Amino acid sequence: MWDCGTVGVWDCGTVGVWDCGSVGLWDCGSVGVCDCGTVGLWDCGTVRLWDCATVRLWECGTVGMWDCGTVGVWDCGTVGVWECATVGLWDCGTVGLCDCGTVRLCDCGSVGLWVCGTVGLWECGTVGLWECGTVGVWDCGTVGVWDCGTVGLWDCATVGLWECGTVGVWECGSVGMWDCGTVGLCDCGTVGVWDCGSVGVWECGYVRLWDCGTVGLWDCGTVGLWECGTVGVWECGSVGMWDCGTVGVWDCGTVGVWDCGSVGLWDCGCVGLWDCGTVRLWDCATVRLWECGTVGLWECGTVGLWECGTVGLWDCGTVGVWDCGTVGVWDCGSVGLWECGTVGVRDCGTVGVWDCGTVGLWDCGSVGLWECGTVGVWDCGSVGLWDCGCVGLWDCGTVGVWDCGTVGVWECGTVGVWDCGTVGLCDCGSVGLWVCGTVGL
């Protein structure tokens, strides 16, 4: 999976995306997954992130991230992020990563996370990964990955999305998915997803999912990106991004970022969120998922946000994950946001991730990850956003990533987005990864 051999994935060659070359990106080598040779991509200094070595994935040495050792994945060590401990999140256990076993994938022991059940999502079934029973998502079938059956999500007509057919990885028909070919990226034949046609990104034909229209990428202009037809998902409308009708999600209005108003976040009324047909995924009907309620964003009220009740998924009870409490959006107050108490997931303590301090969101402290500095949300000021200090992760440097300039979102400038200087993270040398220059994404 994500093999960087002859073909590679996300190739940064002449026109490609995610080039693995001699070093490789998300390379499994002879054992692990996502190995980048001696330096690697998603590197944490000398230890590296996304290290496959013996067992682990997303490992960060002492601190660790996505550790697949004895138990967890995304293990946060001492201060850690995504600790699996006894229950585990994305547990590799003794079998592997995201193992389905007899029932589920990404299982959390007896409680379970991402349970596939009868229909399920992220179910491996016999061979698959991300299988949704009859419909299926990310079904590995005979050769494929991300098979959507007849309806599904991420369905590429009759061939399937993210398929590993005869052309390669992430293929979707004759052109392929995540295939750059002449111009396209993630093209899904007739319908297309992430179609790089004239200017677009994530073109979905008539339905439109992540559609750039004629404007561009992540644009808040008149057309928008992440549009979903009548209902809209990630739609820019007049100002916003993540617009859900009259209210909007990730609204770029006067001040807002992720504005929920009275309706909510990622709420598509009675039709559902992330719905591009009659089946619907991320349904907002009776229960509501990703609802803002009165105040919050990612609220865990009566039903909770991404909460799985008995078997639970993203439970916001006493510990809370993405808990809005009584304060508001992504709060790090008494309970915290993305905090798991002693175990902690995205803890906002000493180091803090997505810290709601004075004004910021995603504070990185002295080391940090996703820092807001003193300006605010997703700031690319003097230090940058998604910056890891000395080690540097998502460094904004001179140009910046997710630049909050005059109006912009994801400013690429002359260098690119997600650029780590001469060494850093997500950098493919002279060509670059996630570069916004000539080749650019």
C-alpha positions as CSV (number, residue, x, y, z in Angstrom):
1,M,0.0,0.0,0.0
2,W,1.5,3.3,-1.0
3,D,4.3,1.5,-2.6
4,C,7.1,3.7,-3.9
5,G,8.6,1.2,-6.2
6,T,8.8,1.6,-10.0
7,V,5.6,3.5,-10.3
8,G,5.4,5.3,-7.0
9,V,2.5,7.1,-5.4
10,W,2.2,10.9,-5.4
11,D,5.0,11.2,-7.8
12,C,6.7,14.6,-7.9
13,G,8.5,13.8,-11.1
14,T,7.8,15.8,-14.3
15,V,4.1,16.0,-13.6
16,G,3.6,13.5,-10.8
17,V,2.6,13.7,-7.3
18,W,4.1,12.0,-4.3
19,D,7.4,10.8,-5.8
20,C,9.2,8.1,-3.9
21,G,12.2,7.7,-6.1
22,S,15.2,6.2,-4.4
23,V,14.1,7.5,-1.0
24,G,10.4,6.8,-1.2
25,L,7.3,8.2,0.4
26,W,5.1,6.0,2.4
27,D,7.2,3.1,1.4
28,C,6.7,-0.2,3.0
29,G,10.0,-1.6,1.8
30,S,10.3,-5.2,3.0
31,V,8.5,-4.9,6.2
32,G,6.7,-1.7,7.2
33,V,4.6,1.0,5.8
34,C,5.6,4.4,5.0
35,D,9.3,4.1,5.1
36,C,11.4,6.9,3.6
37,G,14.8,5.4,3.7
38,T,17.4,7.3,5.8
39,V,15.7,10.6,6.0
40,G,12.1,10.0,5.1
41,L,9.2,12.2,4.6
42,W,7.1,13.3,7.5
43,D,10.3,13.2,9.4
44,C,10.7,14.0,13.1
45,G,14.4,15.0,13.0
46,T,16.7,12.0,13.2
47,V,14.0,9.6,14.2
48,R,11.4,10.1,11.5
49,L,7.7,10.0,11.3
50,W,5.9,7.5,9.2
51,D,8.7,5.1,10.0
52,C,8.0,1.5,9.1
53,A,11.1,0.0,10.5
54,T,10.2,-3.2,12.5
55,V,6.6,-2.6,13.2
56,R,5.5,0.9,13.7
57,L,3.8,3.5,11.7
58,W,3.8,7.2,12.3
59,E,6.5,6.8,14.9
60,C,8.3,9.7,16.5
61,G,10.9,8.0,18.6
62,T,10.8,9.2,22.2
63,V,7.7,11.2,21.8
64,G,6.2,9.0,19.1
65,M,3.3,9.5,16.9
66,W,1.3,6.8,15.3
67,D,3.2,4.1,17.1
68,C,2.2,0.6,16.3
69,G,4.3,-1.2,18.9
70,T,2.6,-3.4,21.4
71,V,-0.6,-1.6,21.4
72,G,-1.3,1.7,19.9
73,V,-1.1,3.8,16.9
74,W,-0.3,7.4,17.1
75,D,1.2,6.9,20.5
76,C,2.0,10.1,22.2
77,G,4.6,8.7,24.6
78,T,5.1,11.1,27.6
79,V,3.1,14.0,26.3
80,G,1.9,12.1,23.3
81,V,-0.8,12.4,20.7
82,W,-3.2,9.6,20.0
83,E,-2.3,7.3,22.8
84,C,-3.7,3.8,22.5
85,A,-2.8,2.4,25.9
86,T,-5.1,-0.5,26.8
87,V,-8.0,0.5,24.6
88,G,-6.1,1.8,21.6
89,L,-7.0,3.8,18.6
90,W,-6.0,2.4,15.2
91,D,-4.5,-0.5,17.0
92,C,-1.9,-2.6,15.2
93,G,-1.8,-5.2,18.0
94,T,0.0,-8.3,17.0
95,V,-1.7,-8.7,13.7
96,G,-1.0,-5.4,11.9
97,L,-2.3,-2.0,11.2
98,C,-6.0,-1.4,10.9
99,D,-6.7,-5.0,11.1
100,C,-10.2,-6.2,10.6
101,G,-9.9,-9.7,12.0
102,T,-13.3,-11.1,12.1
103,V,-15.3,-8.0,12.4
104,R,-13.6,-4.6,12.5
105,L,-10.8,-2.4,11.5
106,C,-9.2,0.1,13.7
107,D,-10.7,-1.7,16.7
108,C,-10.5,-0.4,20.3
109,G,-10.6,-3.6,22.2
110,S,-14.0,-4.5,23.6
111,V,-15.4,-1.1,23.0
112,G,-14.1,-0.6,19.6
113,L,-13.5,2.4,17.4
114,W,-14.5,2.4,13.8
115,V,-16.5,-0.7,14.0
116,C,-17.8,-2.0,10.8
117,G,-20.7,-4.1,12.0
118,T,-23.2,-5.2,9.3
119,V,-22.7,-2.3,7.0
120,G,-19.7,-0.6,8.5
121,L,-17.1,1.6,7.2
122,W,-13.4,0.8,7.5
123,E,-14.2,-2.9,7.4
124,C,-11.8,-5.3,5.8
125,G,-14.2,-8.1,5.3
126,T,-12.3,-10.9,3.7
127,V,-9.6,-9.0,2.1
128,G,-10.7,-5.4,1.9
129,L,-9.9,-2.3,3.7
130,W,-12.5,0.3,4.2
131,E,-15.2,-2.0,3.1
132,C,-18.9,-1.0,3.7
133,G,-20.7,-4.3,3.3
134,T,-22.9,-4.2,0.3
135,V,-21.8,-0.7,-0.6
136,G,-18.3,-0.8,0.6
137,V,-15.7,1.9,0.8
138,W,-12.0,1.2,0.5
139,D,-12.6,-2.4,-0.5
140,C,-9.5,-4.2,-1.4
141,G,-11.3,-6.9,-3.4
142,T,-9.1,-8.7,-5.9
143,V,-6.8,-5.9,-6.7
144,G,-8.5,-2.7,-5.7
145,V,-8.3,-0.4,-2.8
146,W,-11.2,1.9,-2.1
147,D,-13.8,-0.1,-3.9
148,C,-17.3,1.5,-3.7
149,G,-19.4,-1.2,-5.2
150,T,-22.6,0.1,-6.8
151,V,-23.1,3.2,-4.7
152,G,-20.6,3.8,-2.0
153,L,-18.5,6.8,-1.3
154,W,-15.5,7.7,-3.4
155,D,-17.1,5.7,-6.2
156,C,-15.5,6.1,-9.6
157,A,-18.3,4.9,-11.9
158,T,-17.9,1.2,-12.7
159,V,-14.2,0.8,-12.1
160,G,-13.9,2.1,-8.6
161,L,-12.1,4.8,-6.8
162,W,-8.6,4.4,-5.5
163,E,-8.2,1.2,-7.4
164,C,-4.9,-0.7,-7.8
165,G,-5.8,-2.1,-11.2
166,T,-3.3,-2.5,-14.1
167,V,-2.2,1.1,-14.2
168,G,-1.2,1.6,-10.6
169,V,-2.2,2.9,-7.3
170,W,-5.1,5.2,-6.8
171,E,-6.4,4.4,-10.2
172,C,-9.9,5.3,-11.4
173,G,-10.6,3.9,-14.9
174,S,-8.5,4.7,-17.9
175,V,-7.0,7.8,-16.5
176,G,-6.7,6.7,-13.0
177,M,-7.2,8.1,-9.6
178,W,-4.5,10.2,-8.1
179,D,-2.9,9.9,-11.6
180,C,-1.3,13.0,-12.9
181,G,-1.0,11.8,-16.5
182,T,-1.1,14.9,-18.7
183,V,-2.7,17.2,-16.3
184,G,-5.1,15.4,-14.0
185,L,-4.7,14.5,-10.4
186,C,-7.1,12.0,-8.9
187,D,-9.2,11.7,-12.1
188,C,-12.2,9.4,-12.1
189,G,-12.9,9.0,-15.7
190,T,-16.3,10.2,-16.6
191,V,-17.2,11.6,-13.2
192,G,-13.8,12.3,-11.9
193,V,-12.6,13.1,-8.4
194,W,-9.7,15.5,-8.0
195,D,-9.8,16.3,-11.7
196,C,-7.0,18.6,-12.7
197,G,-8.6,19.5,-16.0
198,S,-8.1,23.1,-17.1
199,V,-7.7,24.5,-13.6
200,G,-9.9,22.4,-11.3
201,V,-9.2,20.1,-8.4
202,W,-11.5,17.4,-7.3
203,E,-14.0,17.7,-10.1
204,C,-17.1,15.6,-9.6
205,G,-19.0,16.2,-12.8
206,Y,-22.7,16.7,-12.2
207,V,-22.7,16.0,-8.5
208,R,-19.7,18.0,-7.7
209,L,-17.5,17.1,-4.7
210,W,-14.5,19.2,-4.2
211,D,-15.1,21.2,-7.3
212,C,-12.8,24.0,-8.2
213,G,-14.9,25.2,-11.2
214,T,-13.0,27.8,-13.1
215,V,-11.5,29.7,-10.1
216,G,-9.0,27.5,-8.3
217,L,-8.1,25.6,-5.2
218,W,-9.6,26.2,-1.9
219,D,-11.1,29.3,-3.2
220,C,-13.7,31.5,-1.4
221,G,-14.6,33.4,-4.5
222,T,-17.8,33.1,-6.5
223,V,-17.5,29.4,-7.3
224,G,-15.8,27.7,-4.4
225,L,-14.1,24.4,-3.8
226,W,-15.7,21.5,-2.0
227,E,-19.0,22.2,-3.5
228,C,-21.8,19.6,-3.4
229,G,-24.5,20.8,-5.8
230,T,-27.6,22.1,-4.3
231,V,-26.8,21.3,-0.7
232,G,-23.1,21.9,-0.8
233,V,-20.2,20.6,1.2
234,W,-17.1,22.7,1.4
235,E,-18.8,25.3,-0.6
236,C,-17.5,28.9,-0.8
237,G,-20.7,30.6,-1.8
238,S,-20.3,34.3,-1.4
239,V,-17.7,34.3,1.2
240,G,-17.4,31.0,3.0
241,M,-15.8,27.7,2.7
242,W,-17.5,24.8,4.1
243,D,-20.8,26.5,3.4
244,C,-24.0,24.6,4.3
245,G,-26.8,26.5,2.8
246,T,-27.6,29.8,4.6
247,V,-25.4,29.3,7.5
248,G,-22.2,27.7,6.3
249,V,-19.3,25.8,7.7
250,W,-15.9,27.2,7.7
251,D,-17.5,30.4,6.9
252,C,-15.1,33.1,5.8
253,G,-17.5,35.9,6.7
254,T,-16.5,38.9,8.8
255,V,-14.4,37.1,11.3
256,G,-15.5,33.5,11.4
257,V,-13.7,30.3,10.8
258,W,-16.0,27.3,11.2
259,D,-19.1,29.3,11.8
260,C,-22.0,27.2,13.0
261,G,-24.7,29.7,13.7
262,S,-28.0,28.2,14.6
263,V,-27.8,25.3,12.3
264,G,-24.4,23.8,12.9
265,L,-21.2,22.6,11.3
266,W,-21.2,20.3,8.4
267,D,-25.0,20.3,8.6
268,C,-26.9,19.9,5.5
269,G,-30.4,20.2,6.8
270,C,-32.7,17.2,6.3
271,V,-30.7,15.9,3.4
272,G,-27.5,15.1,5.2
273,L,-23.9,16.1,5.2
274,W,-21.5,14.7,2.7
275,D,-24.5,13.5,0.7
276,C,-24.2,13.3,-3.0
277,G,-27.2,11.1,-3.7
278,T,-29.9,9.1,-2.0
279,V,-27.8,7.0,0.4
280,R,-25.9,9.7,2.2
281,L,-22.8,9.5,4.4
282,W,-22.3,11.7,7.5
283,D,-26.1,12.0,7.9
284,C,-27.4,15.1,9.7
285,A,-31.0,13.9,10.1
286,T,-32.4,12.9,13.4
287,V,-29.2,12.4,15.4
288,R,-27.0,14.9,13.8
289,L,-23.3,14.4,13.4
290,W,-20.8,17.2,13.6
291,E,-23.5,19.5,15.0
292,C,-22.8,22.8,16.6
293,G,-26.0,23.0,18.6
294,T,-26.4,26.3,20.4
295,V,-22.9,27.3,21.0
296,G,-20.3,24.6,20.2
297,L,-18.6,23.2,17.3
298,W,-18.0,19.5,17.5
299,E,-20.5,19.3,20.3
300,C,-21.0,16.2,22.4
301,G,-24.4,17.0,23.8
302,T,-27.1,14.4,24.3
303,V,-26.2,12.2,21.4
304,G,-22.7,13.5,21.0
305,L,-20.5,14.3,18.1
306,W,-19.3,11.3,16.2
307,E,-20.3,9.3,19.3
308,C,-21.0,5.7,19.1
309,G,-23.0,5.2,22.3
310,T,-22.5,1.7,23.6
311,V,-19.7,0.8,21.3
312,G,-18.8,4.4,20.8
313,L,-16.8,6.3,18.4
314,W,-15.5,9.7,19.3
315,D,-17.1,9.7,22.6
316,C,-17.4,13.1,24.3
317,G,-18.6,12.1,27.7
318,T,-16.5,13.0,30.7
319,V,-13.2,13.0,29.0
320,G,-14.2,14.5,25.7
321,V,-12.7,14.6,22.3
322,W,-13.4,17.7,20.5
323,D,-15.6,18.9,23.3
324,C,-17.2,22.3,23.1
325,G,-18.5,22.3,26.7
326,T,-20.2,25.6,27.5
327,V,-17.6,27.9,26.1
328,G,-17.5,27.4,22.4
329,V,-15.5,26.2,19.5
330,W,-12.6,23.9,19.9
331,D,-12.2,24.9,23.6
332,C,-9.3,23.9,25.8
333,G,-11.0,24.9,29.0
334,S,-11.6,22.7,32.0
335,V,-12.2,19.6,29.9
336,G,-10.3,20.5,26.8
337,L,-10.6,19.9,23.2
338,W,-9.0,17.0,21.6
339,E,-8.0,16.0,25.1
340,C,-8.1,12.6,26.7
341,G,-7.4,13.3,30.3
342,T,-4.4,11.4,31.5
343,V,-4.2,9.4,28.3
344,G,-4.7,12.4,26.1
345,V,-5.4,12.8,22.5
346,R,-4.3,16.1,21.2
347,D,-3.7,17.4,24.7
348,C,-3.7,21.1,25.3
349,G,-1.6,20.9,28.5
350,T,2.0,22.1,28.7
351,V,2.9,21.6,25.1
352,G,-0.6,21.8,23.7
353,V,-2.1,21.2,20.3
354,W,-5.0,23.3,19.3
355,D,-4.6,25.4,22.4
356,C,-7.3,27.9,23.0
357,G,-5.1,30.3,25.0
358,T,-5.4,34.0,24.6
359,V,-6.6,34.1,21.1
360,G,-5.1,31.2,19.3
361,L,-6.2,27.8,18.2
362,W,-3.7,25.1,17.8
363,D,-0.9,26.5,20.0
364,C,2.4,24.8,19.8
365,G,4.2,26.2,22.8
366,S,7.9,25.8,22.6
367,V,7.9,22.9,20.3
368,G,4.4,22.9,19.0
369,L,2.4,21.7,16.2
370,W,-0.1,23.8,14.4
371,E,0.8,27.0,16.2
372,C,-1.3,30.1,16.2
373,G,1.3,32.5,17.7
374,T,-0.2,35.7,19.1
375,V,-2.3,36.5,16.1
376,G,-4.9,33.8,16.1
377,V,-6.2,31.0,14.0
378,W,-4.1,29.4,11.4
379,D,-1.6,32.2,11.4
380,C,1.5,32.3,9.2
381,G,3.2,35.3,10.9
382,S,6.8,35.4,12.0
383,V,6.8,31.8,13.1
384,G,4.2,30.2,10.9
385,L,1.4,27.8,11.1
386,W,1.9,24.1,11.4
387,D,5.4,24.8,12.6
388,C,7.6,22.5,14.7
389,G,10.3,24.9,15.9
390,C,13.7,23.4,15.4
391,V,12.4,20.3,13.9
392,G,9.8,22.0,11.9
393,L,6.5,20.5,10.7
394,W,4.4,22.5,8.3
395,D,6.8,25.4,8.4
396,C,5.5,28.7,7.0
397,G,8.9,30.3,6.7
398,T,9.2,33.0,4.2
399,V,6.2,32.2,2.1
400,G,4.0,30.4,4.6
401,V,1.4,27.7,4.5
402,W,-2.2,28.5,5.0
403,D,-1.4,32.1,4.7
404,C,-4.0,34.4,6.3
405,G,-2.9,37.4,4.3
406,T,-5.5,39.8,3.0
407,V,-8.1,37.2,2.2
408,G,-6.2,34.1,1.2
409,V,-6.4,30.6,2.3
410,W,-3.5,28.3,1.4
411,E,-1.2,30.8,0.0
412,C,1.5,29.2,-2.2
413,G,3.4,32.2,-3.4
414,T,6.5,31.3,-5.4
415,V,7.7,28.4,-3.3
416,G,4.8,26.4,-2.3
417,V,2.5,25.0,0.4
418,W,3.8,22.7,3.1
419,D,7.3,23.6,2.3
420,C,10.0,22.8,4.8
421,G,12.9,24.9,3.6
422,T,15.9,22.9,2.4
423,V,15.4,19.9,4.6
424,G,12.1,19.8,6.4
425,L,8.8,18.0,6.0
426,C,7.0,17.4,2.9
427,D,9.8,18.5,0.7
428,C,10.9,16.7,-2.4
429,G,14.2,18.4,-3.0
430,S,14.5,20.5,-6.1
431,V,11.1,19.5,-7.4
432,G,9.2,19.6,-4.1
433,L,6.2,18.0,-2.6
434,W,3.1,19.9,-2.3
435,V,4.9,22.7,-4.2
436,C,2.7,25.5,-5.5
437,G,5.3,26.7,-8.0
438,T,5.3,25.7,-11.7
439,V,4.1,22.2,-11.1
440,G,2.3,23.0,-8.0
441,L,-0.7,21.7,-6.1
